[in-house]
């Protein structure tokens, strides 16, 4: 295994281990995740661990006009290539009811310590968070991608917490 791949896997495991110690995760009724791709923190490892822990896990389906629905899965085998070629669950799978104990892991290219994020530009998560303010949001990111400032817009919502391989940052709640 090449050194940079080994380093990424090690960082991913550190982030996942740190996240799984968080009270919000341990007490969550549902955990909403995304299917990682590219250089993102590997959420497939996390999905497997959460399901092994008996957690209720849901992943998103993207629709038109920035709409996104989450569907409960039993394993990563429930995912199939969807919009943007990102794996997503079948629309026939049940949808969780969101409560103040629901945790949503939010993807991002970079985060600030205040919870600001730059995503992929689709606005799906901003729209979802705006419609579901009771859901607790966490960004998973590598330490080197936590930056002092980002060109944020008014509609760019902040996450409540950021977890890196080195630390956990409480941002705005």
Residue, then its C-alpha position, 0 to 999 in steps of 0.5 A: x500500500x502506498x504511503x499516501x493511501x495508508x496515511x488517508x486510511x489512518x486519518x479516516x480511522x482516526x476521524x471515525x473513532x473520534x466521531x463514534x465517541x461523540x455523545x450526539x452519535x451514541x444517543x442519535x435516533x437516526x444518523x444521516x450519512x452520505x456516500x463518500x467519493x474522491x478525496x472525502x473521508x471514507x463514510x463506507x467504513x463508518x456506515x458499516x460500523x454504525x450498522x454493527x452498533x445497531x444504529x439507524x442509518x440513512x443515506x440521501x437521494x437527490x431529486x430536482x430543485x435541490x430536494x433530497x430525501x433520506x432512506x434507511x439502509x441495512x447495509x452498503x449493498x442497499x446503495x446503487x449508482x444515482x444522480x451525479x454517479x454517487x451511490x444512493x438508496x432505492x426510493x422504496x426504502x423507508x424514510x426516517x422521521x427527523x427529531x432533535x436526536x437525529x444527526x446529519x453528517x454533512x459533506x464539504x470541500x473545506x470548513x471553518x472552525x465556526x462551522x462554515x462550509x464550502x460544498x459542491x455547489x448543489x445546495x442540497x444540504x443547505x436546503x435540507x438543513x434549512x427545512x430541518x433545523x432540529x437536526x444536529x449537523x456534523x462535518x467530517x474533514x481532514x485537519x488540513x482542510x479546516x481553514x480560517x475563512x471561506x467565501x460564504x454566501x448568506x444561504x450557506x448554513x453552518x454545521x454544529x460540529x466538525x470532526x477531524x483526525x486531530x480534534x473535535x470542534x463545537x461550532x454553533x450548538 
